[in-house]
Amino acid sequence: MSIQIEQLTKTFGAQKAVDDISFEAKPGEILGFLGPNGAGKSTTMKVIACFLEATEGVAKVCGFDTKQNPVEVRKRVGYLPEHNPLYKDMYVKEYLGFVADLHRLKNRKEKVGEMIEKTGLEREQHKLIGTLSKGYRQRVGLAQAMIHNPEVLILDEPTNGLDPNQLLEIRHLIQDLGKDKTVVFSSHIMQEVQAVCDRVVIINRGKLVANESMEQLSARVSGQQLIQLECLGNLETSILEKIAGVQKVLPQGGNRVKIIADGSDDIRPSIFEAVVRNNWTLLEMHQEKQSVESIFQQLTQN
């Protein structure tokens, strides 16, 4: 395995940012690493990239422990953090040459030229980084992460700030890289995750809540119903939860709830009977079309 995470915990004072999570990623796999803001995604990525040290547990990259062999890990990891730190007073080509020197690359000129071409920076290579748009700064960040040809790429929100055309180009680049590298890809754009990733790990409040392939995640989509319900009257979630097939009832504010039920039978007639039996006035009931966004919301809602 390129990445092995075993019972990883990271605390900051009394706060547990990451709480006893375990997962793996293998070569040739693009792993979507998802979670709401503050879930612990960036912290976990920083531990893998040796920017932070784990409080407990083990993190290994290509067999090297991030605590015991951080130098060897850094040789094998390319890292693009969420807040892309660049030297804005350097020119693009100059900066990439500087990064190549840090990695002690012998074929410095060739690697810089290759990264400029791969990330579409030909027209911007002689510009100051500080004058570039956010999208092009992301490309520079991707180029520096890839320049030493690492076995593992850690990309934290790599498509942030890109326009639709740039986004498509970077998506194809990530898919191409994923053929022979391990890519850990974090994004809030679920369509990007569906389009790019082979497998998904979802964490919430530092805890692992899903670790499965995109096919398994899609099976969840087809195996559930989502019903939006709004009624006048004393709407009691406990009554709705007793209906056969109902898995969860999520309050949405006021007299609105979201009902999650299994996909075996249409649950709406049973809900309607419960509404009538309890003298609630039905204002709205409709079935939502399931999506990966829905699954993400269900797994990460309080």
DRENDO-1510 file (C-alpha; in Angstrom, 1 decimal, always signed):
<recs>
REC; n; res; u; v; w
REC; 1; MET; +0.0; +0.0; +0.0 .
REC; 2; SER; +1.2; +3.5; -0.8 .
REC; 3; ILE; -0.6; +5.0; +2.3 .
REC; 4; GLN; -1.5; +3.2; +5.5 .
REC; 5; ILE; -3.3; +5.0; +8.3 .
REC; 6; GLU; -3.9; +3.0; +11.4 .
REC; 7; GLN; -5.8; +4.3; +14.4 .
REC; 8; LEU; -4.6; +7.8; +13.7 .
REC; 9; THR; -5.4; +10.5; +16.3 .
REC; 10; LYS; -4.3; +14.1; +16.3 .
REC; 11; THR; -5.1; +16.5; +19.2 .
REC; 12; PHE; -4.6; +20.2; +19.7 .
REC; 13; GLY; -4.8; +20.8; +23.4 .
REC; 14; ALA; -8.2; +19.4; +24.5 .
REC; 15; GLN; -9.6; +19.2; +21.0 .
REC; 16; LYS; -9.4; +16.0; +18.9 .
REC; 17; ALA; -9.1; +17.1; +15.3 .
REC; 18; VAL; -8.7; +13.5; +14.1 .
REC; 19; ASP; -10.1; +10.6; +16.2 .
REC; 20; ASP; -8.9; +7.1; +15.7 .
REC; 21; ILE; -9.3; +6.7; +11.9 .
REC; 22; SER; -7.9; +4.0; +9.7 .
REC; 23; PHE; -7.8; +3.6; +5.9 .
REC; 24; GLU; -5.5; +2.7; +3.1 .
REC; 25; ALA; -4.7; +3.8; -0.5 .
REC; 26; LYS; -2.9; +1.8; -3.1 .
REC; 27; PRO; -1.0; +2.7; -6.3 .
REC; 28; GLY; -3.1; +3.6; -9.2 .
REC; 29; GLU; -6.0; +4.7; -7.0 .
REC; 30; ILE; -7.6; +8.2; -6.7 .
REC; 31; LEU; -9.0; +8.4; -3.2 .
REC; 32; GLY; -11.6; +11.1; -2.5 .
REC; 33; PHE; -11.1; +12.4; +1.0 .
REC; 34; LEU; -14.3; +14.2; +2.1 .
REC; 35; GLY; -15.9; +15.9; +5.0 .
REC; 36; PRO; -17.5; +19.2; +6.1 .
REC; 37; ASN; -15.3; +22.1; +7.2 .
REC; 38; GLY; -13.5; +21.4; +10.4 .
REC; 39; ALA; -13.9; +17.6; +10.0 .
REC; 40; GLY; -10.1; +16.9; +10.1 .
REC; 41; LYS; -9.4; +16.5; +6.4 .
REC; 42; SER; -6.6; +19.0; +6.2 .
REC; 43; THR; -5.1; +17.8; +9.5 .
REC; 44; THR; -4.9; +14.2; +8.3 .
REC; 45; MET; -3.3; +15.3; +5.0 .
REC; 46; LYS; -0.7; +17.3; +6.9 .
REC; 47; VAL; +0.1; +14.3; +9.0 .
REC; 48; ILE; +0.6; +12.2; +5.8 .
REC; 49; ALA; +2.8; +14.9; +4.3 .
REC; 50; CYS; +4.9; +15.2; +7.5 .
REC; 51; PHE; +3.8; +18.8; +8.2 .
REC; 52; LEU; +2.2; +17.6; +11.5 .
REC; 53; GLU; +3.1; +14.7; +13.8 .
REC; 54; ALA; +0.3; +12.3; +14.9 .
REC; 55; THR; -0.5; +12.2; +18.5 .
REC; 56; GLU; -1.4; +8.5; +18.4 .
REC; 57; GLY; -1.5; +5.8; +15.8 .
REC; 58; VAL; +0.6; +5.2; +12.7 .
REC; 59; ALA; +0.8; +6.9; +9.3 .
REC; 60; LYS; +3.0; +5.2; +6.6 .
REC; 61; VAL; +3.8; +6.3; +3.1 .
REC; 62; CYS; +5.4; +3.7; +0.8 .
REC; 63; GLY; +6.3; +1.7; +3.8 .
REC; 64; PHE; +8.0; +4.6; +5.6 .
REC; 65; ASP; +6.7; +5.8; +9.0 .
REC; 66; THR; +6.0; +9.6; +9.0 .
REC; 67; LYS; +7.4; +9.9; +12.5 .
REC; 68; GLN; +10.5; +7.7; +12.1 .
REC; 69; ASN; +11.4; +8.5; +8.5 .
REC; 70; PRO; +10.0; +11.9; +7.6 .
REC; 71; VAL; +12.7; +12.7; +5.1 .
REC; 72; GLU; +12.0; +9.5; +3.1 .
REC; 73; VAL; +8.3; +10.2; +3.2 .
REC; 74; ARG; +8.8; +13.8; +1.9 .
REC; 75; LYS; +10.8; +12.4; -1.1 .
REC; 76; ARG; +7.8; +10.4; -2.1 .
REC; 77; VAL; +5.0; +12.9; -1.5 .
REC; 78; GLY; +3.8; +15.8; -3.5 .
REC; 79; TYR; +1.6; +18.1; -1.5 .
REC; 80; LEU; -0.7; +20.9; -2.5 .
REC; 81; PRO; -2.3; +22.5; +0.6 .
REC; 82; GLU; -5.7; +24.1; +0.7 .
REC; 83; HIS; -4.2; +27.6; +1.1 .
REC; 84; ASN; -1.6; +27.5; -1.6 .
REC; 85; PRO; +1.6; +29.1; -0.2 .
REC; 86; LEU; +3.6; +30.6; -3.1 .
REC; 87; TYR; +6.4; +33.2; -3.3 .
REC; 88; LYS; +4.5; +35.9; -5.1 .
REC; 89; ASP; +7.5; +38.0; -5.9 .
REC; 90; MET; +9.1; +35.2; -8.0 .
REC; 91; TYR; +8.4; +34.4; -11.6 .
REC; 92; VAL; +6.6; +31.1; -12.4 .
REC; 93; LYS; +9.6; +29.5; -14.2 .
REC; 94; GLU; +12.0; +30.8; -11.5 .
REC; 95; TYR; +9.9; +29.4; -8.7 .
REC; 96; LEU; +9.6; +26.0; -10.3 .
REC; 97; GLY; +13.4; +26.0; -10.8 .
REC; 98; PHE; +13.8; +26.8; -7.1 .
REC; 99; VAL; +11.5; +23.9; -6.1 .
REC; 100; ALA; +13.5; +21.6; -8.4 .
REC; 101; ASP; +16.7; +22.7; -6.7 .
REC; 102; LEU; +15.2; +21.9; -3.3 .
REC; 103; HIS; +14.5; +18.4; -4.5 .
REC; 104; ARG; +18.0; +18.2; -5.9 .
REC; 105; LEU; +16.8; +17.2; -9.4 .
REC; 106; LYS; +19.5; +16.6; -11.9 .
REC; 107; ASN; +17.3; +17.2; -15.0 .
REC; 108; ARG; +16.1; +20.5; -13.6 .
REC; 109; LYS; +15.5; +22.4; -16.9 .
REC; 110; GLU; +13.6; +19.4; -18.4 .
REC; 111; LYS; +11.4; +18.9; -15.4 .
REC; 112; VAL; +10.5; +22.6; -15.2 .
REC; 113; GLY; +9.5; +22.6; -18.8 .
REC; 114; GLU; +7.5; +19.4; -18.5 .
REC; 115; MET; +5.5; +20.7; -15.5 .
REC; 116; ILE; +4.8; +24.0; -17.3 .
REC; 117; GLU; +3.5; +22.1; -20.3 .
REC; 118; LYS; +1.4; +19.6; -18.1 .
REC; 119; THR; -0.3; +22.3; -16.1 .
REC; 120; GLY; -0.9; +24.7; -19.0 .
REC; 121; LEU; +1.4; +27.5; -17.8 .
REC; 122; GLU; +3.2; +28.2; -21.1 .
REC; 123; ARG; +1.8; +31.7; -21.4 .
REC; 124; GLU; +2.3; +32.6; -17.7 .
REC; 125; GLN; +5.8; +31.1; -17.2 .
REC; 126; HIS; +7.5; +34.5; -17.4 .
REC; 127; LYS; +5.0; +36.3; -15.2 .
REC; 128; LEU; +5.3; +37.2; -11.5 .
REC; 129; ILE; +3.2; +34.7; -9.4 .
REC; 130; GLY; +1.6; +37.7; -7.6 .
REC; 131; THR; +0.1; +38.9; -10.9 .
REC; 132; LEU; -1.6; +35.5; -11.7 .
REC; 133; SER; -5.3; +34.8; -11.2 .
REC; 134; LYS; -6.3; +32.3; -8.5 .
REC; 135; GLY; -6.8; +29.5; -11.0 .
REC; 136; TYR; -3.3; +29.9; -12.4 .
REC; 137; ARG; -1.8; +30.1; -8.9 .
REC; 138; GLN; -3.5; +26.7; -8.3 .
REC; 139; ARG; -1.7; +25.4; -11.5 .
REC; 140; VAL; +1.6; +26.6; -10.1 .
REC; 141; GLY; +0.9; +24.8; -6.9 .
REC; 142; LEU; +0.1; +21.6; -8.8 .
REC; 143; ALA; +3.3; +21.9; -10.8 .
REC; 144; GLN; +5.5; +22.3; -7.6 .
REC; 145; ALA; +3.7; +19.3; -6.1 .
REC; 146; MET; +4.5; +17.1; -9.1 .
REC; 147; ILE; +7.9; +18.3; -10.2 .
REC; 148; HIS; +9.9; +15.6; -8.4 .
REC; 149; ASN; +7.6; +12.8; -9.8 .
REC; 150; PRO; +6.4; +11.6; -6.4 .
REC; 151; GLU; +4.7; +8.3; -5.8 .
REC; 152; VAL; +1.9; +9.9; -3.7 .
REC; 153; LEU; +0.1; +13.1; -4.4 .
REC; 154; ILE; -1.9; +14.9; -1.6 .
REC; 155; LEU; -4.2; +17.5; -3.2 .
REC; 156; ASP; -6.3; +19.6; -0.8 .
REC; 157; GLU; -9.0; +21.4; -2.8 .
REC; 158; PRO; -6.9; +21.4; -6.1 .
REC; 159; THR; -9.7; +22.7; -8.3 .
REC; 160; ASN; -10.6; +25.6; -6.0 .
REC; 161; GLY; -10.8; +28.9; -8.0 .
REC; 162; LEU; -10.6; +27.3; -11.4 .
REC; 163; ASP; -13.0; +28.3; -14.2 .
REC; 164; PRO; -15.0; +25.5; -16.0 .
REC; 165; ASN; -12.4; +25.0; -18.7 .
REC; 166; GLN; -9.5; +25.0; -16.3 .
REC; 167; LEU; -11.4; +22.6; -14.0 .
REC; 168; LEU; -11.9; +20.1; -16.9 .
REC; 169; GLU; -8.2; +20.3; -17.8 .
REC; 170; ILE; -7.0; +19.7; -14.2 .
REC; 171; ARG; -9.6; +16.9; -13.8 .
REC; 172; HIS; -8.1; +15.1; -16.8 .
REC; 173; LEU; -4.6; +15.7; -15.4 .
REC; 174; ILE; -5.5; +14.2; -12.1 .
REC; 175; GLN; -7.1; +11.2; -13.8 .
REC; 176; ASP; -3.9; +10.8; -15.9 .
REC; 177; LEU; -1.7; +11.0; -12.8 .
REC; 178; GLY; -3.9; +8.5; -11.0 .
REC; 179; LYS; -2.9; +5.7; -13.5 .
REC; 180; ASP; +0.4; +5.1; -11.9 .
REC; 181; LYS; +0.4; +7.2; -8.7 .
REC; 182; THR; -1.6; +7.2; -5.5 .
REC; 183; VAL; -3.7; +10.4; -5.4 .
REC; 184; VAL; -5.6; +11.7; -2.3 .
REC; 185; PHE; -8.0; +14.3; -3.5 .
REC; 186; SER; -10.0; +16.5; -1.3 .
REC; 187; SER; -12.9; +18.6; -2.7 .
REC; 188; HIS; -16.3; +20.1; -1.7 .
REC; 189; ILE; -17.6; +19.6; -5.2 .
REC; 190; MET; -19.3; +16.2; -5.3 .
REC; 191; GLN; -19.5; +16.1; -9.1 .
REC; 192; GLU; -15.7; +16.3; -9.2 .
REC; 193; VAL; -15.5; +13.4; -6.7 .
REC; 194; GLN; -17.9; +11.3; -8.8 .
REC; 195; ALA; -16.0; +12.1; -12.0 .
REC; 196; VAL; -12.4; +11.6; -10.7 .
REC; 197; CYS; -12.3; +9.3; -7.7 .
REC; 198; ASP; -12.2; +5.5; -7.5 .
REC; 199; ARG; -12.9; +5.3; -3.8 .
REC; 200; VAL; -14.2; +7.7; -1.1 .
REC; 201; VAL; -13.3; +8.2; +2.6 .
REC; 202; ILE; -15.6; +10.5; +4.5 .
REC; 203; ILE; -14.8; +11.9; +8.0 .
REC; 204; ASN; -17.0; +13.9; +10.3 .
REC; 205; ARG; -15.9; +15.6; +13.5 .
REC; 206; GLY; -12.6; +13.7; +13.2 .
REC; 207; LYS; -14.3; +10.3; +12.9 .
REC; 208; LEU; -14.4; +8.0; +9.9 .
REC; 209; VAL; -18.0; +7.6; +8.7 .
REC; 210; ALA; -17.5; +6.0; +5.3 .
REC; 211; ASN; -14.7; +4.1; +3.4 .
REC; 212; GLU; -16.0; +2.6; +0.2 .
REC; 213; SER; -15.8; +2.5; -3.6 .
REC; 214; MET; -17.8; +4.9; -5.7 .
REC; 215; GLU; -19.9; +1.8; -6.8 .
REC; 216; GLN; -20.7; +1.1; -3.2 .
REC; 217; LEU; -21.6; +4.7; -2.5 .
REC; 218; SER; -23.8; +4.7; -5.6 .
REC; 219; ALA; -25.6; +1.6; -4.3 .
REC; 220; ARG; -26.5; +3.5; -1.2 .
REC; 221; VAL; -28.1; +6.1; -3.4 .
REC; 222; SER; -30.3; +3.6; -5.2 .
REC; 223; GLY; -31.2; +1.8; -1.9 .
REC; 224; GLN; -32.8; +4.7; -0.1 .
REC; 225; GLN; -35.7; +7.2; -0.3 .
REC; 226; LEU; -35.6; +10.8; +0.8 .
REC; 227; ILE; -39.0; +12.4; +1.6 .
REC; 228; GLN; -39.5; +16.0; +2.5 .
REC; 229; LEU; -42.5; +16.5; +4.7 .
REC; 230; GLU; -44.2; +19.7; +6.0 .
REC; 231; CYS; -47.3; +19.7; +8.2 .
REC; 232; LEU; -49.3; +22.0; +10.5 .
REC; 233; GLY; -49.8; +20.7; +13.9 .
REC; 234; ASN; -47.7; +19.0; +16.6 .
REC; 235; LEU; -45.4; +17.1; +14.2 .
REC; 236; GLU; -43.7; +14.4; +16.3 .
REC; 237; THR; -40.6; +12.7; +14.8 .
REC; 238; SER; -41.0; +9.8; +17.2 .
REC; 239; ILE; -44.3; +8.8; +15.5 .
REC; 240; LEU; -42.7; +9.0; +12.0 .
REC; 241; GLU; -39.7; +6.9; +13.1 .
REC; 242; LYS; -42.0; +4.0; +14.0 .
REC; 243; ILE; -43.3; +3.7; +10.4 .
REC; 244; ALA; -42.0; +0.5; +8.9 .
REC; 245; GLY; -39.0; +1.2; +6.6 .
REC; 246; VAL; -38.1; +4.6; +8.1 .
REC; 247; GLN; -34.4; +4.7; +9.0 .
REC; 248; LYS; -34.1; +8.3; +10.3 .
REC; 249; VAL; -36.1; +11.5; +10.6 .
REC; 250; LEU; -34.1; +14.8; +10.4 .
REC; 251; PRO; -35.7; +18.0; +11.6 .
REC; 252; GLN; -35.3; +20.8; +9.0 .
REC; 253; GLY; -36.7; +23.7; +11.1 .
REC; 254; GLY; -40.3; +24.7; +11.9 .
REC; 255; ASN; -42.7; +21.9; +10.9 .
REC; 256; ARG; -40.4; +20.4; +8.2 .
REC; 257; VAL; -38.6; +17.1; +8.4 .
REC; 258; LYS; -36.6; +15.0; +6.1 .
REC; 259; ILE; -37.4; +11.3; +6.2 .
REC; 260; ILE; -34.8; +8.7; +5.2 .
REC; 261; ALA; -36.3; +5.3; +4.4 .
REC; 262; ASP; -35.1; +2.1; +2.7 .
REC; 263; GLY; -35.8; +1.7; -1.0 .
REC; 264; SER; -37.8; -1.5; -0.9 .
REC; 265; ASP; -41.3; +0.0; -1.0 .
REC; 266; ASP; -42.7; +3.5; -1.6 .
REC; 267; ILE; -43.0; +4.9; +2.0 .
REC; 268; ARG; -45.3; +7.8; +1.1 .
REC; 269; PRO; -48.7; +6.0; +1.6 .
REC; 270; SER; -47.6; +5.1; +5.2 .
REC; 271; ILE; -46.5; +8.6; +5.9 .
REC; 272; PHE; -49.9; +10.0; +4.6 .
REC; 273; GLU; -51.7; +7.5; +6.9 .
REC; 274; ALA; -49.7; +8.7; +9.9 .
REC; 275; VAL; -50.5; +12.3; +9.0 .
REC; 276; VAL; -54.2; +11.7; +8.9 .
REC; 277; ARG; -54.2; +9.5; +12.0 .
REC; 278; ASN; -52.6; +12.2; +14.1 .
REC; 279; ASN; -54.7; +15.1; +12.7 .
REC; 280; TRP; -51.8; +16.9; +11.1 .
REC; 281; THR; -52.5; +19.2; +8.1 .
REC; 282; LEU; -50.3; +18.1; +5.2 .
REC; 283; LEU; -48.7; +21.1; +3.4 .
REC; 284; GLU; -46.1; +19.3; +1.4 .
REC; 285; MET; -44.7; +15.8; +0.8 .
REC; 286; HIS; -42.3; +15.0; -2.0 .
REC; 287; GLN; -39.6; +12.5; -2.8 .
REC; 288; GLU; -36.1; +13.9; -3.4 .
REC; 289; LYS; -33.9; +12.5; -6.1 .
REC; 290; GLN; -31.0; +10.8; -4.4 .
REC; 291; SER; -27.4; +11.9; -5.1 .
REC; 292; VAL; -23.9; +11.6; -3.7 .
REC; 293; GLU; -24.5; +15.0; -2.1 .
REC; 294; SER; -27.5; +13.5; -0.2 .
REC; 295; ILE; -25.4; +10.6; +1.0 .
REC; 296; PHE; -22.7; +13.1; +2.1 .
REC; 297; GLN; -25.3; +15.1; +4.0 .
REC; 298; GLN; -26.8; +12.1; +5.7 .
REC; 299; LEU; -23.4; +10.9; +6.9 .
REC; 300; THR; -22.2; +14.3; +8.1 .
REC; 301; GLN; -25.3; +16.0; +9.6 .
REC; 302; ASN; -25.3; +16.6; +13.3 .
</recs>
